[in-house]
Structure formats: structure tokens, C-alpha cells
Amino acid sequence: MTTRQRGRPRSFDRATALERATMAFWEHGYETTSVSDLTRVMGISAPSLYAAFGDKKTLFEEVVAAYAGSYGAFGGRAFAEEPTARAAVGRMLREAAGEYTDPAHPRGCLMISAAINCSTPEVEGALRARRNANLAFFEERIRRDVEAGELPAGTDARALARFSGAVLQGMSQQARDGATEEELTAVAEAAMRAWPDPERGA
């Protein structure tokens, strides 16, 4: 009788290691977070990191996907649950004020701050594509509201989508610079006052 030889089990919890990598990339950005930084915070050796996650770029791709489904999921929920683009963007910006300043994790948005000073074209391009996809989604929802009469017929959907994205990205940077949740909530409220009012026709 032969006994099948089992591979040696991992000596670390993969989900915990991924979470720690997320915090490191979120705090310091992609470019300035080295493999040695990652192995230190993740509590694993370099061979274990490569075996479990691949190289640094592949690990970061997994981090971004995990972030989008957890810490960064509030925007998608707002658009899925709110009936109009105005309501969805307003909720997204208000919730961003809390998420971006939550002391339980680094400030701001990982997908915005991690790309700063990034000189790796594939990584910078992938993050830019995600942000642009969000803008396109905002624009599509706004166009639907214009067609449905929820927004005035002359509304510039693309400009309004970019305005909303610019506010969100600016809130992330201001959170990194020390803005409070209350201050960013005020920014969100001011941004929503700039939206066209269908009852006024502008």
C-alpha cells in the first residue's frame, strides 16, 4: 500500500496576509511599498509570498480586487440601491466622508492614493482604467435620468459625471491631508447643491 505524500501546508493565514498587504499598499502606495516591506507586515518569507501570491504586481492586483469588494464597495451599493443618479452620488459622497476618514484603516481611497508617483505603467494603467470605468458608469446613469426626466434635458451628463468623480477623488486626497468626516460631509453636501434641479429646469 502506498501513501500519497501531501505538500507541506502553509504556515500562515492567506486572508490575514492579504489584508496586511492591503493596509501597506493603501498607506504607502504601490511604488514605495517594497517586497521586503510586504514580507515584514505580512509576517511571511519572500518565497512564501511568491508561492502564495505571485510577484508584487500580481499581489497588488489581488489587493485591488479585494478592496473593491470590501472597503471600496460603498459606491457600488449606493448605485445598486438608490433609485436615481442624484440619490446614488449623494449617498456615495456622504459615505465616502466616513469611509475615507475611518481610523480603522489608512485614510482616503486605495485606488486613488496607491497610484500616486507610480512609475509602473501596467499598474498605473489598470488603476486609471478602473477610475475611468467608474466615470463611464456615472455618466450612463446620469443619461438615463435625463431621459427619464429626473434631470433637466440640457444636463451635460459627461461633465456632471466628471464633476462627481473629481469631488470623490478630491475628498480622498483631503482625507489623506487630515480633513475630518464632518468637513468632508460638508463638501459632499456642497457638491450635491451644484447638481441641476429638474424642478428648476437647470
LOMAR-63500 format. One record per residue: x, y, z negated of N, C-alpha, C in turn. Coordinates in nm, 4 decimals, padded with zeros to 6 digits. Each point is the difference from the previous one (the first is absolute). Layout:
      npx      npy      npz     capx     capy     capz      cpx      cpy      cpz
        X        Y        Z        X        Y        Z        X        Y        Z
...
//
This chain:
      npx      npy      npz     capx     capy     capz      cpx      cpy      cpz
  00.0856 -00.1205  00.0000 -00.0856  00.1205  00.0000  00.0884  00.1245  00.0000
 -00.0328  00.0922  00.0864  00.0782  00.1236  00.0060 -00.0794  00.1143 -00.0610
  00.0706  00.0881 -00.0609 -00.0628  00.1172 -00.0622  00.0345  00.1232  00.0815
 -00.1028  00.0760  00.0401  00.0240  00.1215  00.0788  00.0670  00.1056 -00.0880
  00.1078  00.0529  00.0511  00.0740  00.1022 -00.0750 -00.0724  00.1346  00.0151
 -00.0323  00.0587 -00.1098 -00.0662  00.1304  00.0026  00.1033  00.1117 -00.0015
 -00.0343  00.1095  00.0704  00.0864  00.1165 -00.0051 -00.0048  00.0634 -00.1379
  00.1058  00.0684 -00.0348  00.0042  00.0632 -00.1314 -00.1019  00.1141 -00.0035
 -00.0878  00.0026 -00.1010 -00.1007  00.1063 -00.0058  00.0633  00.1354 -00.0261
 -00.0676  00.1057  00.0460  00.0490  00.1345 -00.0264  00.0036  00.0250 -00.1505
  00.1026  00.0739 -00.0419  00.0127  00.0298 -00.1422 -00.0603  00.1358 -00.0345
 -00.0820  00.0543  00.0890 -00.0632  00.1290 -00.0266 -00.1412 -00.0003  00.0547
 -00.0809  00.0939 -00.0488 -00.1367  00.0137  00.0479  00.0004  00.0949  00.1198
 -00.0423 -00.0509  00.1146  00.0091  00.0782  00.1229 -00.0841  00.1262 -00.0051
 -00.1226 -00.0101 -00.0527 -00.0893  00.1164 -00.0063  00.0586  00.1095 -00.0882
  00.0600 -00.0390 -00.1117  00.0625  00.0975 -00.0889  00.1184  00.0668  00.0676
  00.0807 -00.0803  00.0689  00.1150  00.0558  00.0706 -00.0447  00.0981  00.1082
 -00.1077 -00.0336  00.0715 -00.0511  00.0892  00.1048 -00.0503  00.1308 -00.0601
 -00.0671 -00.0075 -00.1127 -00.0490  00.1205 -00.0670  00.1163  00.0899 -00.0417
  00.1056 -00.0611 -00.0498  00.1172  00.0791 -00.0412  00.0680  00.0643  00.1198
  00.0031 -00.0709  00.1116  00.0551  00.0581  00.1227 -00.0860  00.1173  00.0471
 -00.1314 -00.0156 -00.0129 -00.0917  00.1078  00.0370  00.0304  00.1256 -00.0801
  00.0188 -00.0140 -00.1314  00.0291  00.1158 -00.0845  00.1314  00.0665  00.0399
  00.1004 -00.0816  00.0354  00.1295  00.0560  00.0382 -00.0095  00.0786  00.1305
 -00.0623 -00.0586  00.1010 -00.0152  00.0701  00.1282 -00.0867  00.1244 -00.0168
 -00.1030 -00.0101 -00.0799 -00.0929  00.1114 -00.0217  00.0718  00.1176 -00.0665
  00.0826 -00.0311 -00.0969  00.0690  00.1041 -00.0757  00.1142  00.0632  00.0799
  00.0775 -00.0821  00.0705  00.1250  00.0485  00.0580 -00.0010  00.0080  00.1527
 -00.1015 -00.0577  00.0661 -00.0041  00.0004  00.1448  00.0739 -00.1190  00.0581
 -00.0241 -00.0239  00.1275  00.0598 -00.1164  00.0647  00.1510  00.0142  00.0131
  00.0433  00.1143  00.0494  00.1410  00.0151  00.0379  00.0940 -00.0089 -00.1199
 -00.0372  00.0621 -00.1111  00.0922  00.0074 -00.1139 -00.0155 -00.1166 -00.0966
 -00.0911 -00.0914  00.0274 -00.0127 -00.1201 -00.0830  00.0837 -00.1105  00.0641
  00.1085 -00.0374 -00.0659  00.0920 -00.0995  00.0558 -00.0419 -00.1411 -00.0410
  00.0594 -00.0982  00.0638 -00.0269 -00.1387 -00.0368  00.0427 -00.0256 -00.1435
  00.1115  00.0600 -00.0421  00.0434 -00.0188 -00.1388 -00.0989  00.0635 -00.0971
 -00.0575  00.1145  00.0375 -00.1057  00.0604 -00.0825 -00.1175 -00.0968 -00.0117
 -00.0372 -00.0592  00.1112 -00.1154 -00.0902  00.0018  00.0249 -00.1250 -00.0842
  00.1168 -00.0601  00.0162  00.0265 -00.1212 -00.0777  00.0025  00.0302 -00.1497
  00.0482  00.1199 -00.0342  00.0038  00.0370 -00.1420 -00.1406  00.0151 -00.0573
 -00.0856  00.0755  00.0679 -00.1338  00.0243 -00.0547 -00.0889 -00.1234  00.0106
  00.0249 -00.0813  00.1033 -00.0810 -00.1208  00.0178  00.0459 -00.1141 -00.0891
  00.1227  00.0127 -00.0525  00.0526 -00.1032 -00.0881  00.0371 -00.1277  00.0717
  00.0448  00.0122  00.1260  00.0367 -00.1179  00.0784  00.1332  00.0246  00.0698
  00.0596 -00.1055  00.0495  00.1257  00.0117  00.0738 -00.0288  00.0366  00.1454
  00.1024  00.0466  00.0689 -00.0160  00.0326  00.1414 -00.0412 -00.1226  00.0821
  00.0620 -00.1172 -00.0209 -00.0458 -00.1177  00.0754 -00.1473 -00.0327 -00.0243
 -00.0461  00.0187 -00.1243 -00.1412 -00.0262 -00.0305 -00.0900  00.0996  00.0711
  00.0436  00.1257  00.0044 -00.0791  00.1022  00.0702 -00.0133 -00.0361  00.1477
  00.1125 -00.0337  00.0635 -00.0036 -00.0324  00.1419 -00.0828 -00.1260  00.0266
  00.0108 -00.0981 -00.0891 -00.0744 -00.1241  00.0187 -00.1500  00.0211 -00.0149
 -00.0393  00.0848 -00.0943 -00.1424  00.0191 -00.0298 -00.0654  00.1062  00.0862
  00.0741  00.1038  00.0367 -00.0606  00.1154  00.0663  00.0628  00.0356  00.1342
  00.1113 -00.0604  00.0360  00.0706  00.0422  00.1195  00.0910  00.1175 -00.0317
  00.0317  00.0817  00.0995  00.0885  00.1137 -00.0247 -00.0771  00.1177 -00.0598
  00.0699  00.1090 -00.0222 -00.0608  00.1178 -00.0640 -00.1186  00.0525  00.0803
  00.0151  00.0058  00.1316 -00.1083  00.0529  00.0831 -00.1235 -00.0888 -00.0073
  00.0202 -00.1307  00.0019 -00.1131 -00.0926 -00.0085 -00.0680  00.0088 -00.1357
  00.0807  00.0138 -00.1045 -00.0560  00.0190 -00.1339 -00.0829  00.1273 -00.0050
  00.0515  00.1079  00.0594 -00.0740  00.1262 -00.0024 -00.1319 -00.0115  00.0750
 -00.0004 -00.0723  00.1104 -00.1247 -00.0210  00.0744 -00.1032 -00.0702 -00.0876
  00.0441 -00.0967 -00.0790 -00.0927 -00.0690 -00.0899 -00.0469  00.0926 -00.1114
  00.0918  00.0835 -00.0495 -00.0358  00.0979 -00.1030 -00.1079  00.0946  00.0526
  00.0177  00.0516  00.1214 -00.0963  00.0940  00.0579 -00.1373 -00.0651  00.0148
 -00.0009 -00.1255  00.0473 -00.1273 -00.0707  00.0158 -00.0677 -00.0213 -00.1351
  00.0783 -00.0356 -00.1017 -00.0566 -00.0198 -00.1341 -00.0501  00.1319 -00.0574
  00.0753  00.1071  00.0219 -00.0409  00.1320 -00.0480 -00.1307  00.0433  00.0651
 -00.0112 -00.0210  00.1308 -00.1206  00.0404  00.0718 -00.1234 -00.0716 -00.0530
  00.0174 -00.1217 -00.0496 -00.1130 -00.0759 -00.0520 -00.0250  00.0168 -00.1479
  00.0827  00.0806 -00.0657 -00.0162  00.0183 -00.1447 -00.0015  00.1484 -00.0357
  00.1153  00.0568 -00.0288  00.0066  00.1406 -00.0411 -00.0536  00.0951  00.1069
  00.0212 -00.0340  00.1261 -00.0408  00.0889  00.1073 -00.1352 -00.0308  00.0607
 -00.0766 -00.0876 -00.0647 -00.1265 -00.0450  00.0596 -00.1166  00.0947 -00.0245
  00.0201  00.1030 -00.0810 -00.1141  00.0856 -00.0379 -00.0590  00.0736  00.1200
  00.0853  00.0371  00.0963 -00.0513  00.0706  00.1176 -00.0899 -00.0888  00.0842
  00.0428 -00.1222  00.0228 -00.0813 -00.0937  00.0763 -00.1326 -00.0296 -00.0669
  00.0029 -00.0118 -00.1332 -00.1255 -00.0232 -00.0731 -00.0950  00.1175  00.0158
  00.0544  00.1204 -00.0043 -00.0846  00.1186  00.0137 -00.0713  00.0004  00.1351
  00.0742 -00.0316  00.1059 -00.0611 -00.0003  00.1335 -00.0961 -00.1166  00.0173
  00.0252 -00.1101 -00.0693 -00.0885 -00.1162  00.0117 -00.1304  00.0209 -00.0758
  00.0052  00.0769 -00.1082 -00.1150  00.0093 -00.0899 -00.0796  00.1292  00.0128
  00.0607  00.1054  00.0550 -00.0709  00.1279  00.0101 -00.0706  00.0112  00.1351
 -00.1152  00.0674  00.0042 -00.0805  00.0015  00.1228  00.0499  00.0956  00.1077
  00.0779  00.1004 -00.0361  00.0454  00.0981  00.0977  00.1501  00.0220 -00.0127
  00.0592  00.0574  00.1058  00.1423  00.0326 -00.0030  00.0278  00.1039 -00.1080
 -00.0894  00.0991 -00.0129  00.0196  00.1022 -00.1032  00.0052 -00.0634 -00.1390
 -00.0943 -00.0876 -00.0297 -00.0036 -00.0648 -00.1307  00.1223 -00.0888 -00.0205
  00.0414 -00.0699  00.1064  00.1143 -00.0902 -00.0110  00.1298  00.0764 -00.0225
  00.0225  00.1062  00.0777  00.1224  00.0777 -00.0163  00.0012  00.0686 -00.1356
 -00.1142  00.0553 -00.0413 -00.0061  00.0639 -00.1313  00.0345 -00.0975 -00.1111
 -00.0576 -00.1196  00.0061  00.0304 -00.1014 -00.1022  00.1467 -00.0407  00.0073
  00.0516 -00.0198  00.1205  00.1398 -00.0397  00.0162  00.0943  00.1025 -00.0622
 -00.0227  00.1273  00.0268  00.0878  00.1039 -00.0526 -00.0115  00.0110 -00.1515
 -00.1220 -00.0103 -00.0527 -00.0161  00.0080 -00.1454  00.0655 -00.1184 -00.0703
 -00.0143 -00.1182  00.0593  00.0626 -00.1173 -00.0614  00.1517  00.0044  00.0156
  00.0469  00.0591  00.1097  00.1446  00.0153  00.0178  00.0600  00.0848 -00.1111
 -00.0740  00.1005 -00.0454  00.0502  00.0848 -00.1087  00.0332 -00.0832 -00.1228
 -00.0826 -00.0997 -00.0287  00.0258 -00.0873 -00.1141  00.1047 -00.1048  00.0302
 -00.0100 -00.0619  00.1169  00.0950 -00.1061  00.0356  00.1424  00.0539  00.0116
  00.0151  00.1170  00.0598  00.1341  00.0538  00.0240  00.0687  00.0500 -00.1269
 -00.0757  00.0196 -00.1058  00.0588  00.0493 -00.1244 -00.0089 -00.1017 -00.1135
 -00.0433 -00.1204  00.0296 -00.0145 -00.1048 -00.1015  00.1367 -00.0324 -00.0606
  00.0160  00.0133 -00.1324  00.1304 -00.0253 -00.0620  00.0406 -00.1466 -00.0007
 -00.0902 -00.0886  00.0407  00.0308 -00.1426 -00.0003  00.0925 -00.0408  00.1152
  00.0214  00.0899  00.0951  00.0850 -00.0314  00.1147  00.0607  00.1283  00.0542
  00.0946 -00.0086  00.0942  00.0594  00.1214  00.0576 -00.1067  00.0909  00.0617
  00.0317  00.1278  00.0062 -00.0960  00.0982  00.0500 -00.0063  00.0002  00.1523
 -00.1121  00.0507  00.0485 -00.0181  00.0147  00.1432 -00.0368 -00.1304  00.0681
  00.0151 -00.0008  00.1319 -00.0356 -00.1138  00.0836  00.1267 -00.0666  00.0529
  00.0129 -00.1289 -00.0179  00.1191 -00.0718  00.0461  00.0197  00.0169  00.1493
 -00.1071 -00.0085  00.0793  00.0139  00.0047  00.1457  00.0383  00.1383  00.0516
 -00.0151  00.1011 -00.0844  00.0434  00.1344  00.0362  00.1406  00.0254 -00.0532
  00.0213 -00.0254 -00.1300  00.1284  00.0333 -00.0620  00.1116 -00.0948  00.0412
 -00.0305 -00.1268  00.0283  00.1060 -00.0951  00.0348  00.0628  00.0295  00.1348
 -00.0677  00.0783  00.0835  00.0519  00.0302  00.1336  00.0910  00.1217  00.0017
  00.0081  00.0725 -00.1107  00.0812  00.1216 -00.0041  00.1478 -00.0363  00.0171
  00.0685  00.0703  00.0890  00.1422 -00.0222  00.0277  00.0297 -00.1423  00.0472
 -00.0972 -00.0641  00.0603  00.0194 -00.1364  00.0486  00.0687  00.0036  00.1359
  00.1137 -00.0685  00.0099  00.0748 -00.0017  00.1264 -00.0084 -00.1354  00.0695
 -00.0905 -00.0863 -00.0468 -00.0206 -00.1293  00.0641 -00.1209  00.0127  00.0920
  00.0199  00.0057  00.1314 -00.1100  00.0317  00.0921 -00.1198 -00.0929 -00.0129
  00.0239 -00.1304 -00.0188 -00.1114 -00.0943 -00.0076 -00.0880  00.0278 -00.1208
  00.0625  00.0324 -00.1123 -00.0754  00.0262 -00.1231 -00.0744  00.1323  00.0111
  00.0711  00.1038  00.0429 -00.0638  00.1314  00.0136 -00.1142 -00.0064  00.1002
  00.0222 -00.0714  00.1092 -00.1032 -00.0126  00.1023 -00.1216 -00.0752 -00.0486
  00.0219 -00.1058 -00.0774 -00.1125 -00.0788 -00.0517 -00.0847  00.0817 -00.0968
  00.0645  00.0792 -00.0851 -00.0743  00.0841 -00.0939 -00.0744  00.1109  00.0745
  00.0649  00.0580  00.0997 -00.0661  00.1037  00.0801 -00.1217 -00.0574  00.0711
  00.0128 -00.1216  00.0511 -00.1126 -00.0637  00.0695 -00.1172 -00.0212 -00.0944
  00.0288 -00.0388 -00.1230 -00.1081 -00.0180 -00.0983 -00.0693  00.1325 -00.0295
  00.0777  00.1053 -00.0176 -00.0597  00.1305 -00.0290 -00.0819  00.0498  00.1190
  00.0528 -00.0196  00.1206 -00.0738  00.0428  00.1190 -00.1273 -00.0819  00.0202
  00.0052 -00.1273 -00.0361 -00.1205 -00.0830  00.0090 -00.1068  00.0517 -00.0957
  00.0426  00.0454 -00.1169 -00.0964  00.0586 -00.0941 -00.0634  00.1258  00.0583
  00.0813  00.0849  00.0626 -00.0533  00.1217  00.0611 -00.0998 -00.0333  00.1096
  00.0316 -00.1000  00.0803 -00.0910 -00.0401  00.1065 -00.1310 -00.0521 -00.0569
  00.0093 -00.0700 -00.1126 -00.1209 -00.0508 -00.0647 -00.0835  00.1149 -00.0552
  00.0657  00.0974 -00.0638 -00.0726  00.1182 -00.0484 -00.0730  00.0673  00.1159
  00.0731  00.0187  00.1098 -00.0570  00.0697  00.1154 -00.1217 -00.0736  00.0551
  00.0097 -00.1324  00.0074 -00.1115 -00.0783  00.0540 -00.1236  00.0134 -00.0884
  00.0187 -00.0031 -00.1310 -00.1141  00.0158 -00.0906 -00.0601  00.1392  00.0093
  00.0851  00.0999  00.0130 -00.0495  00.1373  00.0122 -00.0793  00.0157  00.1297
  00.0492 -00.0560  00.1102 -00.0723  00.0072  00.1278 -00.1380 -00.0646 -00.0120
 -00.0081 -00.1117 -00.0687 -00.1291 -00.0660 -00.0194 -00.0959  00.0896 -00.0771
  00.0521  00.0726 -00.0990 -00.0861  00.0896 -00.0767 -00.0455  00.1190  00.0835
  00.0877  00.0469  00.0903 -00.0401  00.1088  00.0900 -00.1137 -00.0479  00.0900
  00.0145 -00.1196  00.0540 -00.1035 -00.0560  00.0874 -00.1314 -00.0224 -00.0735
  00.0095 -00.0314 -00.1301 -00.1196 -00.0276 -00.0792 -00.0617  00.1269 -00.0588
  00.0643  00.1150  00.0222 -00.0519  00.1250 -00.0533  00.0381  00.0274 -00.1431
  00.0887 -00.0833 -00.0564  00.0467  00.0234 -00.1378  00.0982  00.1160 -00.0061
  00.0631  00.0304  00.1141  00.0915  00.1127  00.0118 -00.0404  00.0800  00.1235
  00.0315  00.1305  00.0040 -00.0394  00.0828  00.1138  00.0566 -00.0518  00.1319
 -00.0725  00.0251  00.1072  00.0381 -00.0509  00.1317  00.1372  00.0501  00.0445
  00.0383  00.1181 -00.0426  00.1286  00.0558  00.0432  00.1179 -00.0400 -00.0849
 -00.0174 -00.0921 -00.0933  00.1087 -00.0405 -00.0896  00.1149 -00.0626  00.0791
  00.1210  00.0454 -00.0265  00.1199 -00.0565  00.0618  00.0425 -00.1206 -00.0842
 -00.0398 -00.1177  00.0423  00.0222 -00.1207 -00.0803  00.1482 -00.0271 -00.0215
  00.0798  00.0200  00.1041  00.1428 -00.0278 -00.0139  00.0658  00.0959 -00.0990
 -00.0318  00.1291  00.0122  00.0590  00.0977 -00.0911 -00.0442 -00.0266 -00.1438
 -00.1271 -00.0360 -00.0197 -00.0498 -00.0254 -00.1350  00.0642 -00.1256 -00.0589
  00.0222 -00.1008  00.0835  00.0682 -00.1212 -00.0466  00.1430  00.0319 -00.0410
  00.0693  00.0795  00.0826  00.1384  00.0352 -00.0327  00.0059  00.0895 -00.1238
 -00.0953  00.0892 -00.0130 -00.0068  00.0824 -00.1207 -00.0131 -00.0886 -00.1231
 -00.0887 -00.0978  00.0049 -00.0214 -00.0892 -00.1137  00.1253 -00.0808 -00.0315
  00.0683 -00.0477  00.1070  00.1242 -00.0728 -00.0210  00.1096  00.0878 -00.0575
  00.0056  00.1249  00.0450  00.1013  00.0924 -00.0503 -00.0225  00.0296 -00.1476
 -00.1260  00.0146 -00.0405 -00.0304  00.0230 -00.1418  00.0429 -00.1209 -00.0822
 -00.0328 -00.1197  00.0481  00.0361 -00.1218 -00.0725  00.1513 -00.0126 -00.0140
  00.0732  00.0235  00.1092  00.1450 -00.0100 -00.0051  00.0592  00.1087 -00.0892
 -00.0560  00.1191  00.0065  00.0478  00.1078 -00.0863 -00.0252 -00.0281 -00.1467
 -00.1128 -00.0618 -00.0306 -00.0292 -00.0366 -00.1380  00.1024 -00.1005 -00.0521
  00.0412 -00.0929  00.0868  00.1020 -00.0968 -00.0396  00.1301  00.0700 -00.0373
  00.0434  00.0926  00.0840  00.1249  00.0705 -00.0290 -00.0132  00.0871 -00.1242
 -00.1138  00.0670 -00.0162 -00.0166  00.0838 -00.1187 -00.0046 -00.0835 -00.1271
 -00.0567 -00.1205  00.0092  00.0028 -00.0906 -00.1156  00.1441 -00.0356 -00.0343
  00.0814 -00.0263  00.1022  00.1417 -00.0301 -00.0232  00.0717  00.1185 -00.0641
 -00.0484  00.1200  00.0316  00.0612  00.1209 -00.0539 -00.0555  00.0388 -00.1371
 -00.0928 -00.0791 -00.0539 -00.0478  00.0232 -00.1358 -00.1401  00.0544 -00.0143
 -00.0755  00.0136  00.1094 -00.1375  00.0489 -00.0113 -00.0825 -00.0965 -00.0843
 -00.0947  00.0545 -00.0763 -00.0854 -00.0820 -00.0854 -00.1217 -00.0502  00.0773
 -00.0693 -00.0956 -00.0590 -00.1227 -00.0503  00.0612 -00.1013  00.1125  00.0153
 -00.0107  00.0860 -00.1002 -00.0953  00.1102  00.0066  00.0347  00.0959  00.1133
  00.1269  00.0287  00.0170  00.0420  00.0904  00.1072 -00.0286 -00.0604  00.1372
  00.0252 -00.1288  00.0146 -00.0249 -00.0635  00.1288 -00.1492 -00.0188  00.0263
 -00.0772 -00.0187 -00.1047 -00.1454 -00.0056  00.0176 -00.0513  00.1336  00.0532
  00.0567  00.1087 -00.0508 -00.0387  00.1327  00.0492  00.0361  00.0158  00.1467
  00.1142 -00.0556  00.0418  00.0387  00.0027  00.1406 -00.1024 -00.0769  00.0838
 -00.0394 -00.1177 -00.0494 -00.0985 -00.0814  00.0715 -00.1312  00.0756  00.0168
 -00.0453  00.0656 -00.1058 -00.1257  00.0748  00.0066  00.0114  00.1165  00.0984
  00.1140  00.0684 -00.0005  00.0196  00.1118  00.0933  00.0007 -00.0510  00.1439
  00.0622 -00.1144  00.0221  00.0042 -00.0569  00.1347 -00.1398 -00.0320  00.0504
 -00.0836 -00.0529 -00.0865 -00.1346 -00.0361  00.0432 -00.0860  00.1230  00.0268
  00.0298  00.1094 -00.0651 -00.0740  00.1240  00.0285  00.0328  00.0531  00.1385
  00.1137 -00.0434  00.0552  00.0397  00.0437  00.1339 -00.0691 -00.0800  00.1103
 -00.0650 -00.1092 -00.0365 -00.0706 -00.0808  00.1006 -00.1206  00.0760  00.0542
 -00.0330 -00.0189  00.1277 -00.1182  00.0672  00.0569 -00.1280 -00.0520 -00.0657
 -00.0930  00.0900 -00.0173 -00.1272 -00.0320 -00.0645 -00.1070 -00.0138  00.1089
 -00.0607 -00.1186  00.0128 -00.1001 -00.0186  00.1057 -00.1208  00.0909 -00.0171
 -00.0299  00.0389 -00.1233 -00.1155  00.0859 -00.0236  00.0263  00.1439  00.0457
  00.1311  00.0381 -00.0054  00.0355  00.1344  00.0462  00.0316  00.0009  00.1482
  00.0230 -00.1226  00.0549  00.0366 -00.0078  00.1404  00.1439  00.0319  00.0268
  00.0817  00.0089 -00.1087  00.1437  00.0298  00.0181  00.0737 -00.0412 -00.1237
//
